[in-house]
Amino acid sequence: MTNVAAAAKPMTLQERILQIDHIQARRFSKLTGEALEIASEGIIRHLRACARMDVNPDASAVREIIDDALNGRRVFAEVSNDLLAA
């Protein structure tokens, strides 16, 4: 018998948010325009940070990112390489 590893199916951001919290996935699906862009960027940054630290994404953090996107606020700060070197 041959062990064949199944290729992981690429997952959309919507599907990934649905795994975290169905309520936030529903809220995210209703976003459009700039709010969608802000929320997408913030959530992707949150997911990457969680992956780096090997922790599960936080539903309340996703909720806050969506809330702030609806208010036109980017809550994530740009981190320069200078700060990382300090």
PDB file of N, CA, C and O in Angstrom:
ATOM      1  N   MET A   1       0.855  -1.171   0.000  1.00  0.00           N
ATOM      2  CA  MET A   1       0.000   0.000   0.000  1.00  0.00           C
ATOM      3  C   MET A   1       0.901   1.233   0.000  1.00  0.00           C
ATOM      4  O   MET A   1       1.881   1.294   0.742  1.00  0.00           O
ATOM      5  N   THR A   2       0.566   2.202  -0.825  1.00  0.00           N
ATOM      6  CA  THR A   2       1.368   3.404  -0.963  1.00  0.00           C
ATOM      7  C   THR A   2       0.756   4.532  -0.151  1.00  0.00           C
ATOM      8  O   THR A   2      -0.452   4.762  -0.192  1.00  0.00           O
ATOM      9  N   ASN A   3       1.613   5.236   0.591  1.00  0.00           N
ATOM     10  CA  ASN A   3       1.152   6.417   1.323  1.00  0.00           C
ATOM     11  C   ASN A   3       1.248   7.619   0.402  1.00  0.00           C
ATOM     12  O   ASN A   3       2.343   8.050   0.042  1.00  0.00           O
ATOM     13  N   VAL A   4       0.121   8.147   0.031  1.00  0.00           N
ATOM     14  CA  VAL A   4       0.077   9.313  -0.837  1.00  0.00           C
ATOM     15  C   VAL A   4      -0.473  10.471  -0.015  1.00  0.00           C
ATOM     16  O   VAL A   4      -1.596  10.423   0.487  1.00  0.00           O
ATOM     17  N   ALA A   5       0.348  11.515   0.109  1.00  0.00           N
ATOM     18  CA  ALA A   5      -0.091  12.691   0.856  1.00  0.00           C
ATOM     19  C   ALA A   5      -1.020  13.517  -0.025  1.00  0.00           C
ATOM     20  O   ALA A   5      -0.685  13.861  -1.158  1.00  0.00           O
ATOM     21  N   ALA A   6      -2.157  13.818   0.504  1.00  0.00           N
ATOM     22  CA  ALA A   6      -3.110  14.647  -0.232  1.00  0.00           C
ATOM     23  C   ALA A   6      -2.631  16.091  -0.196  1.00  0.00           C
ATOM     24  O   ALA A   6      -2.211  16.597   0.844  1.00  0.00           O
ATOM     25  N   ALA A   7      -2.701  16.735  -1.339  1.00  0.00           N
ATOM     26  CA  ALA A   7      -2.309  18.143  -1.402  1.00  0.00           C
ATOM     27  C   ALA A   7      -3.344  18.982  -0.659  1.00  0.00           C
ATOM     28  O   ALA A   7      -4.550  18.776  -0.795  1.00  0.00           O
ATOM     29  N   ALA A   8      -2.852  19.919   0.115  1.00  0.00           N
ATOM     30  CA  ALA A   8      -3.768  20.787   0.862  1.00  0.00           C
ATOM     31  C   ALA A   8      -4.460  21.733  -0.109  1.00  0.00           C
ATOM     32  O   ALA A   8      -3.818  22.392  -0.927  1.00  0.00           O
ATOM     33  N   LYS A   9      -5.769  21.785  -0.001  1.00  0.00           N
ATOM     34  CA  LYS A   9      -6.553  22.676  -0.859  1.00  0.00           C
ATOM     35  C   LYS A   9      -6.372  24.101  -0.357  1.00  0.00           C
ATOM     36  O   LYS A   9      -6.551  24.369   0.831  1.00  0.00           O
ATOM     37  N   PRO A  10      -6.019  25.011  -1.248  1.00  0.00           N
ATOM     38  CA  PRO A  10      -5.910  26.405  -0.798  1.00  0.00           C
ATOM     39  C   PRO A  10      -7.239  26.874  -0.210  1.00  0.00           C
ATOM     40  O   PRO A  10      -8.314  26.541  -0.708  1.00  0.00           O
ATOM     41  N   MET A  11      -7.133  27.652   0.862  1.00  0.00           N
ATOM     42  CA  MET A  11      -8.318  28.098   1.580  1.00  0.00           C
ATOM     43  C   MET A  11      -8.477  29.606   1.392  1.00  0.00           C
ATOM     44  O   MET A  11      -7.501  30.354   1.451  1.00  0.00           O
ATOM     45  N   THR A  12      -9.702  30.038   1.169  1.00  0.00           N
ATOM     46  CA  THR A  12      -9.948  31.475   1.060  1.00  0.00           C
ATOM     47  C   THR A  12      -9.920  32.092   2.453  1.00  0.00           C
ATOM     48  O   THR A  12     -10.050  31.390   3.456  1.00  0.00           O
ATOM     49  N   LEU A  13      -9.750  33.406   2.507  1.00  0.00           N
ATOM     50  CA  LEU A  13      -9.771  34.098   3.783  1.00  0.00           C
ATOM     51  C   LEU A  13     -11.135  33.909   4.456  1.00  0.00           C
ATOM     52  O   LEU A  13     -11.209  33.725   5.671  1.00  0.00           O
ATOM     53  N   GLN A  14     -12.190  33.952   3.681  1.00  0.00           N
ATOM     54  CA  GLN A  14     -13.545  33.744   4.214  1.00  0.00           C
ATOM     55  C   GLN A  14     -13.650  32.372   4.889  1.00  0.00           C
ATOM     56  O   GLN A  14     -14.204  32.259   5.983  1.00  0.00           O
ATOM     57  N   GLU A  15     -13.127  31.344   4.247  1.00  0.00           N
ATOM     58  CA  GLU A  15     -13.176  29.993   4.815  1.00  0.00           C
ATOM     59  C   GLU A  15     -12.356  29.907   6.104  1.00  0.00           C
ATOM     60  O   GLU A  15     -12.752  29.243   7.062  1.00  0.00           O
ATOM     61  N   ARG A  16     -11.208  30.587   6.111  1.00  0.00           N
ATOM     62  CA  ARG A  16     -10.346  30.560   7.296  1.00  0.00           C
ATOM     63  C   ARG A  16     -11.026  31.258   8.475  1.00  0.00           C
ATOM     64  O   ARG A  16     -10.966  30.782   9.608  1.00  0.00           O
ATOM     65  N   ILE A  17     -11.673  32.391   8.195  1.00  0.00           N
ATOM     66  CA  ILE A  17     -12.393  33.106   9.257  1.00  0.00           C
ATOM     67  C   ILE A  17     -13.543  32.258   9.766  1.00  0.00           C
ATOM     68  O   ILE A  17     -13.835  32.257  10.962  1.00  0.00           O
ATOM     69  N   LEU A  18     -14.199  31.534   8.865  1.00  0.00           N
ATOM     70  CA  LEU A  18     -15.295  30.655   9.260  1.00  0.00           C
ATOM     71  C   LEU A  18     -14.817  29.583  10.245  1.00  0.00           C
ATOM     72  O   LEU A  18     -15.560  29.193  11.145  1.00  0.00           O
ATOM     73  N   GLN A  19     -13.590  29.111  10.078  1.00  0.00           N
ATOM     74  CA  GLN A  19     -13.032  28.135  11.019  1.00  0.00           C
ATOM     75  C   GLN A  19     -12.821  28.749  12.403  1.00  0.00           C
ATOM     76  O   GLN A  19     -12.878  28.053  13.417  1.00  0.00           O
ATOM     77  N   ILE A  20     -12.577  30.053  12.431  1.00  0.00           N
ATOM     78  CA  ILE A  20     -12.315  30.741  13.702  1.00  0.00           C
ATOM     79  C   ILE A  20     -13.621  31.059  14.415  1.00  0.00           C
ATOM     80  O   ILE A  20     -13.782  30.755  15.597  1.00  0.00           O
ATOM     81  N   ASP A  21     -14.567  31.681  13.679  1.00  0.00           N
ATOM     82  CA  ASP A  21     -15.828  32.082  14.299  1.00  0.00           C
ATOM     83  C   ASP A  21     -16.858  32.364  13.206  1.00  0.00           C
ATOM     84  O   ASP A  21     -16.630  33.214  12.346  1.00  0.00           O
ATOM     85  N   HIS A  22     -17.981  31.662  13.235  1.00  0.00           N
ATOM     86  CA  HIS A  22     -18.981  31.806  12.174  1.00  0.00           C
ATOM     87  C   HIS A  22     -19.633  33.189  12.165  1.00  0.00           C
ATOM     88  O   HIS A  22     -20.015  33.685  11.105  1.00  0.00           O
ATOM     89  N   ILE A  23     -19.762  33.808  13.326  1.00  0.00           N
ATOM     90  CA  ILE A  23     -20.386  35.139  13.382  1.00  0.00           C
ATOM     91  C   ILE A  23     -19.493  36.166  12.687  1.00  0.00           C
ATOM     92  O   ILE A  23     -19.970  36.996  11.913  1.00  0.00           O
ATOM     93  N   GLN A  24     -18.180  36.099  12.975  1.00  0.00           N
ATOM     94  CA  GLN A  24     -17.258  37.044  12.340  1.00  0.00           C
ATOM     95  C   GLN A  24     -17.143  36.761  10.843  1.00  0.00           C
ATOM     96  O   GLN A  24     -16.948  37.687  10.056  1.00  0.00           O
ATOM     97  N   ALA A  25     -17.257  35.518  10.448  1.00  0.00           N
ATOM     98  CA  ALA A  25     -17.233  35.180   9.018  1.00  0.00           C
ATOM     99  C   ALA A  25     -18.427  35.804   8.305  1.00  0.00           C
ATOM    100  O   ALA A  25     -18.302  36.291   7.181  1.00  0.00           O
ATOM    101  N   ARG A  26     -19.578  35.787   8.959  1.00  0.00           N
ATOM    102  CA  ARG A  26     -20.772  36.398   8.368  1.00  0.00           C
ATOM    103  C   ARG A  26     -20.590  37.912   8.262  1.00  0.00           C
ATOM    104  O   ARG A  26     -20.940  38.511   7.245  1.00  0.00           O
ATOM    105  N   ARG A  27     -20.041  38.532   9.315  1.00  0.00           N
ATOM    106  CA  ARG A  27     -19.797  39.982   9.292  1.00  0.00           C
ATOM    107  C   ARG A  27     -18.786  40.334   8.204  1.00  0.00           C
ATOM    108  O   ARG A  27     -18.963  41.314   7.481  1.00  0.00           O
ATOM    109  N   PHE A  28     -17.721  39.529   8.088  1.00  0.00           N
ATOM    110  CA  PHE A  28     -16.683  39.780   7.087  1.00  0.00           C
ATOM    111  C   PHE A  28     -17.263  39.691   5.677  1.00  0.00           C
ATOM    112  O   PHE A  28     -16.889  40.475   4.805  1.00  0.00           O
ATOM    113  N   SER A  29     -18.169  38.747   5.446  1.00  0.00           N
ATOM    114  CA  SER A  29     -18.742  38.545   4.109  1.00  0.00           C
ATOM    115  C   SER A  29     -19.570  39.742   3.647  1.00  0.00           C
ATOM    116  O   SER A  29     -19.801  39.911   2.449  1.00  0.00           O
ATOM    117  N   LYS A  30     -20.017  40.572   4.586  1.00  0.00           N
ATOM    118  CA  LYS A  30     -20.836  41.738   4.245  1.00  0.00           C
ATOM    119  C   LYS A  30     -20.005  42.984   3.963  1.00  0.00           C
ATOM    120  O   LYS A  30     -20.547  44.000   3.527  1.00  0.00           O
ATOM    121  N   LEU A  31     -18.690  42.920   4.206  1.00  0.00           N
ATOM    122  CA  LEU A  31     -17.836  44.091   3.992  1.00  0.00           C
ATOM    123  C   LEU A  31     -17.612  44.344   2.504  1.00  0.00           C
ATOM    124  O   LEU A  31     -17.587  43.415   1.697  1.00  0.00           O
ATOM    125  N   THR A  32     -17.449  45.621   2.158  1.00  0.00           N
ATOM    126  CA  THR A  32     -17.133  46.001   0.784  1.00  0.00           C
ATOM    127  C   THR A  32     -16.138  47.163   0.820  1.00  0.00           C
ATOM    128  O   THR A  32     -15.926  47.791   1.858  1.00  0.00           O
ATOM    129  N   GLY A  33     -15.548  47.424  -0.316  1.00  0.00           N
ATOM    130  CA  GLY A  33     -14.698  48.598  -0.486  1.00  0.00           C
ATOM    131  C   GLY A  33     -13.529  48.661   0.468  1.00  0.00           C
ATOM    132  O   GLY A  33     -12.864  47.659   0.731  1.00  0.00           O
ATOM    133  N   GLU A  34     -13.282  49.875   0.992  1.00  0.00           N
ATOM    134  CA  GLU A  34     -12.127  50.107   1.857  1.00  0.00           C
ATOM    135  C   GLU A  34     -12.212  49.292   3.147  1.00  0.00           C
ATOM    136  O   GLU A  34     -11.191  48.808   3.637  1.00  0.00           O
ATOM    137  N   ALA A  35     -13.408  49.135   3.699  1.00  0.00           N
ATOM    138  CA  ALA A  35     -13.558  48.347   4.929  1.00  0.00           C
ATOM    139  C   ALA A  35     -13.104  46.906   4.699  1.00  0.00           C
ATOM    140  O   ALA A  35     -12.469  46.309   5.568  1.00  0.00           O
ATOM    141  N   LEU A  36     -13.426  46.349   3.535  1.00  0.00           N
ATOM    142  CA  LEU A  36     -13.006  44.984   3.197  1.00  0.00           C
ATOM    143  C   LEU A  36     -11.490  44.908   3.088  1.00  0.00           C
ATOM    144  O   LEU A  36     -10.879  43.953   3.568  1.00  0.00           O
ATOM    145  N   GLU A  37     -10.883  45.905   2.460  1.00  0.00           N
ATOM    146  CA  GLU A  37      -9.426  45.918   2.311  1.00  0.00           C
ATOM    147  C   GLU A  37      -8.732  46.015   3.667  1.00  0.00           C
ATOM    148  O   GLU A  37      -7.780  45.281   3.934  1.00  0.00           O
ATOM    149  N   ILE A  38      -9.211  46.923   4.525  1.00  0.00           N
ATOM    150  CA  ILE A  38      -8.611  47.113   5.850  1.00  0.00           C
ATOM    151  C   ILE A  38      -8.750  45.834   6.675  1.00  0.00           C
ATOM    152  O   ILE A  38      -7.784  45.374   7.284  1.00  0.00           O
ATOM    153  N   ALA A  39      -9.950  45.266   6.693  1.00  0.00           N
ATOM    154  CA  ALA A  39     -10.187  44.053   7.481  1.00  0.00           C
ATOM    155  C   ALA A  39      -9.359  42.885   6.958  1.00  0.00           C
ATOM    156  O   ALA A  39      -8.788  42.129   7.745  1.00  0.00           O
ATOM    157  N   SER A  40      -9.289  42.732   5.647  1.00  0.00           N
ATOM    158  CA  SER A  40      -8.520  41.630   5.067  1.00  0.00           C
ATOM    159  C   SER A  40      -7.059  41.729   5.464  1.00  0.00           C
ATOM    160  O   SER A  40      -6.456  40.745   5.890  1.00  0.00           O
ATOM    161  N   GLU A  41      -6.493  42.916   5.323  1.00  0.00           N
ATOM    162  CA  GLU A  41      -5.084  43.092   5.658  1.00  0.00           C
ATOM    163  C   GLU A  41      -4.840  42.833   7.149  1.00  0.00           C
ATOM    164  O   GLU A  41      -3.872  42.165   7.514  1.00  0.00           O
ATOM    165  N   GLY A  42      -5.710  43.355   8.001  1.00  0.00           N
ATOM    166  CA  GLY A  42      -5.556  43.153   9.437  1.00  0.00           C
ATOM    167  C   GLY A  42      -5.682  41.702   9.845  1.00  0.00           C
ATOM    168  O   GLY A  42      -4.908  41.218  10.671  1.00  0.00           O
ATOM    169  N   ILE A  43      -6.651  41.002   9.275  1.00  0.00           N
ATOM    170  CA  ILE A  43      -6.868  39.597   9.629  1.00  0.00           C
ATOM    171  C   ILE A  43      -5.718  38.739   9.128  1.00  0.00           C
ATOM    172  O   ILE A  43      -5.278  37.824   9.825  1.00  0.00           O
ATOM    173  N   ILE A  44      -5.227  39.023   7.929  1.00  0.00           N
ATOM    174  CA  ILE A  44      -4.087  38.272   7.400  1.00  0.00           C
ATOM    175  C   ILE A  44      -2.873  38.467   8.301  1.00  0.00           C
ATOM    176  O   ILE A  44      -2.154  37.510   8.588  1.00  0.00           O
ATOM    177  N   ARG A  45      -2.641  39.699   8.747  1.00  0.00           N
ATOM    178  CA  ARG A  45      -1.523  39.961   9.660  1.00  0.00           C
ATOM    179  C   ARG A  45      -1.713  39.204  10.971  1.00  0.00           C
ATOM    180  O   ARG A  45      -0.753  38.659  11.516  1.00  0.00           O
ATOM    181  N   HIS A  46      -2.932  39.166  11.474  1.00  0.00           N
ATOM    182  CA  HIS A  46      -3.219  38.436  12.711  1.00  0.00           C
ATOM    183  C   HIS A  46      -2.943  36.938  12.518  1.00  0.00           C
ATOM    184  O   HIS A  46      -2.322  36.305  13.371  1.00  0.00           O
ATOM    185  N   LEU A  47      -3.401  36.383  11.407  1.00  0.00           N
ATOM    186  CA  LEU A  47      -3.192  34.962  11.136  1.00  0.00           C
ATOM    187  C   LEU A  47      -1.714  34.625  11.016  1.00  0.00           C
ATOM    188  O   LEU A  47      -1.261  33.598  11.520  1.00  0.00           O
ATOM    189  N   ARG A  48      -0.962  35.498  10.344  1.00  0.00           N
ATOM    190  CA  ARG A  48       0.480  35.261  10.206  1.00  0.00           C
ATOM    191  C   ARG A  48       1.185  35.328  11.560  1.00  0.00           C
ATOM    192  O   ARG A  48       2.059  34.511  11.850  1.00  0.00           O
ATOM    193  N   ALA A  49       0.802  36.306  12.390  1.00  0.00           N
ATOM    194  CA  ALA A  49       1.403  36.430  13.718  1.00  0.00           C
ATOM    195  C   ALA A  49       1.094  35.190  14.556  1.00  0.00           C
ATOM    196  O   ALA A  49       1.967  34.686  15.264  1.00  0.00           O
ATOM    197  N   CYS A  50      -0.121  34.707  14.481  1.00  0.00           N
ATOM    198  CA  CYS A  50      -0.507  33.511  15.232  1.00  0.00           C
ATOM    199  C   CYS A  50       0.279  32.295  14.752  1.00  0.00           C
ATOM    200  O   CYS A  50       0.701  31.465  15.558  1.00  0.00           O
ATOM    201  N   ALA A  51       0.475  32.193  13.443  1.00  0.00           N
ATOM    202  CA  ALA A  51       1.239  31.072  12.894  1.00  0.00           C
ATOM    203  C   ALA A  51       2.697  31.139  13.360  1.00  0.00           C
ATOM    204  O   ALA A  51       3.291  30.114  13.695  1.00  0.00           O
ATOM    205  N   ARG A  52       3.268  32.341  13.379  1.00  0.00           N
ATOM    206  CA  ARG A  52       4.656  32.497  13.841  1.00  0.00           C
ATOM    207  C   ARG A  52       4.814  32.093  15.301  1.00  0.00           C
ATOM    208  O   ARG A  52       5.816  31.492  15.688  1.00  0.00           O
ATOM    209  N   MET A  53       3.805  32.434  16.107  1.00  0.00           N
ATOM    210  CA  MET A  53       3.881  32.143  17.546  1.00  0.00           C
ATOM    211  C   MET A  53       3.284  30.776  17.888  1.00  0.00           C
ATOM    212  O   MET A  53       3.290  30.365  19.049  1.00  0.00           O
ATOM    213  N   ASP A  54       2.773  30.080  16.883  1.00  0.00           N
ATOM    214  CA  ASP A  54       2.181  28.759  17.055  1.00  0.00           C
ATOM    215  C   ASP A  54       1.040  28.776  18.079  1.00  0.00           C
ATOM    216  O   ASP A  54       0.974  27.944  18.984  1.00  0.00           O
ATOM    217  N   VAL A  55       0.139  29.765  17.899  1.00  0.00           N
ATOM    218  CA  VAL A  55      -1.070  29.858  18.733  1.00  0.00           C
ATOM    219  C   VAL A  55      -2.292  29.914  17.826  1.00  0.00           C
ATOM    220  O   VAL A  55      -2.181  30.212  16.636  1.00  0.00           O
ATOM    221  N   ASN A  56      -3.445  29.629  18.390  1.00  0.00           N
ATOM    222  CA  ASN A  56      -4.689  29.691  17.622  1.00  0.00           C
ATOM    223  C   ASN A  56      -5.134  31.143  17.450  1.00  0.00           C
ATOM    224  O   ASN A  56      -4.992  31.946  18.373  1.00  0.00           O
ATOM    225  N   PRO A  57      -5.670  31.485  16.277  1.00  0.00           N
ATOM    226  CA  PRO A  57      -6.212  32.834  16.073  1.00  0.00           C
ATOM    227  C   PRO A  57      -7.344  33.108  17.057  1.00  0.00           C
ATOM    228  O   PRO A  57      -8.069  32.200  17.462  1.00  0.00           O
ATOM    229  N   ASP A  58      -7.479  34.366  17.429  1.00  0.00           N
ATOM    230  CA  ASP A  58      -8.435  34.777  18.445  1.00  0.00           C
ATOM    231  C   ASP A  58      -9.658  35.412  17.790  1.00  0.00           C
ATOM    232  O   ASP A  58      -9.534  36.386  17.047  1.00  0.00           O
ATOM    233  N   ALA A  59     -10.838  34.860  18.067  1.00  0.00           N
ATOM    234  CA  ALA A  59     -12.079  35.380  17.492  1.00  0.00           C
ATOM    235  C   ALA A  59     -12.328  36.823  17.903  1.00  0.00           C
ATOM    236  O   ALA A  59     -12.838  37.613  17.108  1.00  0.00           O
ATOM    237  N   SER A  60     -11.973  37.178  19.136  1.00  0.00           N
ATOM    238  CA  SER A  60     -12.206  38.559  19.576  1.00  0.00           C
ATOM    239  C   SER A  60     -11.283  39.532  18.850  1.00  0.00           C
ATOM    240  O   SER A  60     -11.663  40.677  18.608  1.00  0.00           O
ATOM    241  N   ALA A  61     -10.080  39.091  18.500  1.00  0.00           N
ATOM    242  CA  ALA A  61      -9.173  39.945  17.727  1.00  0.00           C
ATOM    243  C   ALA A  61      -9.740  40.165  16.326  1.00  0.00           C
ATOM    244  O   ALA A  61      -9.682  41.277  15.800  1.00  0.00           O
ATOM    245  N   VAL A  62     -10.283  39.118  15.724  1.00  0.00           N
ATOM    246  CA  VAL A  62     -10.899  39.244  14.399  1.00  0.00           C
ATOM    247  C   VAL A  62     -12.094  40.196  14.480  1.00  0.00           C
ATOM    248  O   VAL A  62     -12.292  41.021  13.588  1.00  0.00           O
ATOM    249  N   ARG A  63     -12.886  40.081  15.544  1.00  0.00           N
ATOM    250  CA  ARG A  63     -14.024  40.985  15.724  1.00  0.00           C
ATOM    251  C   ARG A  63     -13.557  42.435  15.817  1.00  0.00           C
ATOM    252  O   ARG A  63     -14.142  43.318  15.189  1.00  0.00           O
ATOM    253  N   GLU A  64     -12.518  42.680  16.588  1.00  0.00           N
ATOM    254  CA  GLU A  64     -12.001  44.043  16.727  1.00  0.00           C
ATOM    255  C   GLU A  64     -11.460  44.585  15.408  1.00  0.00           C
ATOM    256  O   GLU A  64     -11.650  45.761  15.097  1.00  0.00           O
ATOM    257  N   ILE A  65     -10.800  43.751  14.646  1.00  0.00           N
ATOM    258  CA  ILE A  65     -10.273  44.172  13.345  1.00  0.00           C
ATOM    259  C   ILE A  65     -11.427  44.572  12.428  1.00  0.00           C
ATOM    260  O   ILE A  65     -11.352  45.594  11.746  1.00  0.00           O
ATOM    261  N   ILE A  66     -12.487  43.775  12.408  1.00  0.00           N
ATOM    262  CA  ILE A  66     -13.652  44.086  11.573  1.00  0.00           C
ATOM    263  C   ILE A  66     -14.336  45.361  12.066  1.00  0.00           C
ATOM    264  O   ILE A  66     -14.708  46.211  11.257  1.00  0.00           O
ATOM    265  N   ASP A  67     -14.505  45.505  13.380  1.00  0.00           N
ATOM    266  CA  ASP A  67     -15.119  46.724  13.937  1.00  0.00           C
ATOM    267  C   ASP A  67     -14.334  47.963  13.531  1.00  0.00           C
ATOM    268  O   ASP A  67     -14.909  48.959  13.092  1.00  0.00           O
ATOM    269  N   ASP A  68     -13.014  47.893  13.682  1.00  0.00           N
ATOM    270  CA  ASP A  68     -12.182  49.041  13.343  1.00  0.00           C
ATOM    271  C   ASP A  68     -12.204  49.318  11.831  1.00  0.00           C
ATOM    272  O   ASP A  68     -12.169  50.476  11.415  1.00  0.00           O
ATOM    273  N   ALA A  69     -12.259  48.274  11.022  1.00  0.00           N
ATOM    274  CA  ALA A  69     -12.338  48.460   9.569  1.00  0.00           C
ATOM    275  C   ALA A  69     -13.632  49.175   9.196  1.00  0.00           C
ATOM    276  O   ALA A  69     -13.644  50.027   8.308  1.00  0.00           O
ATOM    277  N   LEU A  70     -14.719  48.826   9.878  1.00  0.00           N
ATOM    278  CA  LEU A  70     -15.997  49.493   9.609  1.00  0.00           C
ATOM    279  C   LEU A  70     -15.931  50.981   9.954  1.00  0.00           C
ATOM    280  O   LEU A  70     -16.643  51.795   9.365  1.00  0.00           O
ATOM    281  N   ASN A  71     -15.071  51.327  10.914  1.00  0.00           N
ATOM    282  CA  ASN A  71     -14.879  52.723  11.302  1.00  0.00           C
ATOM    283  C   ASN A  71     -13.733  53.383  10.543  1.00  0.00           C
ATOM    284  O   ASN A  71     -13.361  54.519  10.835  1.00  0.00           O
ATOM    285  N   GLY A  72     -13.174  52.666   9.565  1.00  0.00           N
ATOM    286  CA  GLY A  72     -12.108  53.223   8.737  1.00  0.00           C
ATOM    287  C   GLY A  72     -10.755  53.291   9.409  1.00  0.00           C
ATOM    288  O   GLY A  72      -9.882  54.036   8.964  1.00  0.00           O
ATOM    289  N   ARG A  73     -10.561  52.519  10.484  1.00  0.00           N
ATOM    290  CA  ARG A  73      -9.287  52.555  11.208  1.00  0.00           C
ATOM    291  C   ARG A  73      -8.472  51.312  10.930  1.00  0.00           C
ATOM    292  O   ARG A  73      -8.965  50.186  10.992  1.00  0.00           O
ATOM    293  N   ARG A  74      -7.218  51.548  10.624  1.00  0.00           N
ATOM    294  CA  ARG A  74      -6.256  50.452  10.532  1.00  0.00           C
ATOM    295  C   ARG A  74      -5.615  50.337  11.907  1.00  0.00           C
ATOM    296  O   ARG A  74      -4.951  51.272  12.355  1.00  0.00           O
ATOM    297  N   VAL A  75      -5.799  49.220  12.576  1.00  0.00           N
ATOM    298  CA  VAL A  75      -5.305  49.083  13.943  1.00  0.00           C
ATOM    299  C   VAL A  75      -3.914  48.480  14.001  1.00  0.00           C
ATOM    300  O   VAL A  75      -3.281  48.485  15.056  1.00  0.00           O
ATOM    301  N   PHE A  76      -3.435  47.965  12.891  1.00  0.00           N
ATOM    302  CA  PHE A  76      -2.124  47.357  12.877  1.00  0.00           C
ATOM    303  C   PHE A  76      -1.111  48.405  12.447  1.00  0.00           C
ATOM    304  O   PHE A  76      -1.363  49.194  11.536  1.00  0.00           O
ATOM    305  N   ALA A  77       0.015  48.402  13.100  1.00  0.00           N
ATOM    306  CA  ALA A  77       1.059  49.378  12.798  1.00  0.00           C
ATOM    307  C   ALA A  77       2.076  48.769  11.847  1.00  0.00           C
ATOM    308  O   ALA A  77       2.354  47.570  11.893  1.00  0.00           O
ATOM    309  N   GLU A  78       2.618  49.602  10.999  1.00  0.00           N
ATOM    310  CA  GLU A  78       3.712  49.169  10.146  1.00  0.00           C
ATOM    311  C   GLU A  78       4.948  49.031  11.018  1.00  0.00           C
ATOM    312  O   GLU A  78       5.276  49.939  11.782  1.00  0.00           O
ATOM    313  N   VAL A  79       5.628  47.916  10.911  1.00  0.00           N
ATOM    314  CA  VAL A  79       6.837  47.696  11.701  1.00  0.00           C
ATOM    315  C   VAL A  79       8.024  47.836  10.761  1.00  0.00           C
ATOM    316  O   VAL A  79       8.129  47.127   9.761  1.00  0.00           O
ATOM    317  N   SER A  80       8.906  48.752  11.093  1.00  0.00           N
ATOM    318  CA  SER A  80      10.081  48.943  10.242  1.00  0.00           C
ATOM    319  C   SER A  80      11.183  47.978  10.672  1.00  0.00           C
ATOM    320  O   SER A  80      11.197  47.494  11.804  1.00  0.00           O
ATOM    321  N   ASN A  81      12.080  47.714   9.775  1.00  0.00           N
ATOM    322  CA  ASN A  81      13.224  46.836  10.096  1.00  0.00           C
ATOM    323  C   ASN A  81      14.109  47.452  11.165  1.00  0.00           C
ATOM    324  O   ASN A  81      14.783  46.727  11.897  1.00  0.00           O
ATOM    325  N   ASP A  82      14.120  48.774  11.269  1.00  0.00           N
ATOM    326  CA  ASP A  82      14.918  49.451  12.298  1.00  0.00           C
ATOM    327  C   ASP A  82      14.445  49.045  13.687  1.00  0.00           C
ATOM    328  O   ASP A  82      15.258  48.817  14.582  1.00  0.00           O
ATOM    329  N   LEU A  83      13.136  48.955  13.867  1.00  0.00           N
ATOM    330  CA  LEU A  83      12.585  48.577  15.171  1.00  0.00           C
ATOM    331  C   LEU A  83      12.906  47.130  15.504  1.00  0.00           C
ATOM    332  O   LEU A  83      13.135  46.785  16.663  1.00  0.00           O
ATOM    333  N   LEU A  84      12.919  46.276  14.465  1.00  0.00           N
ATOM    334  CA  LEU A  84      13.194  44.875  14.699  1.00  0.00           C
ATOM    335  C   LEU A  84      14.653  44.653  15.070  1.00  0.00           C
ATOM    336  O   LEU A  84      14.973  43.702  15.784  1.00  0.00           O
ATOM    337  N   ALA A  85      15.537  45.521  14.593  1.00  0.00           N
ATOM    338  CA  ALA A  85      16.969  45.358  14.865  1.00  0.00           C
ATOM    339  C   ALA A  85      17.335  45.828  16.273  1.00  0.00           C
ATOM    340  O   ALA A  85      18.388  45.460  16.794  1.00  0.00           O
ATOM    341  N   ALA A  86      16.482  46.631  16.885  1.00  0.00           N
ATOM    342  CA  ALA A  86      16.806  47.191  18.207  1.00  0.00           C
ATOM    343  C   ALA A  86      16.780  46.165  19.304  1.00  0.00           C
ATOM    344  O   ALA A  86      17.032  46.494  20.463  1.00  0.00           O
TER     345      ALA A  86
END
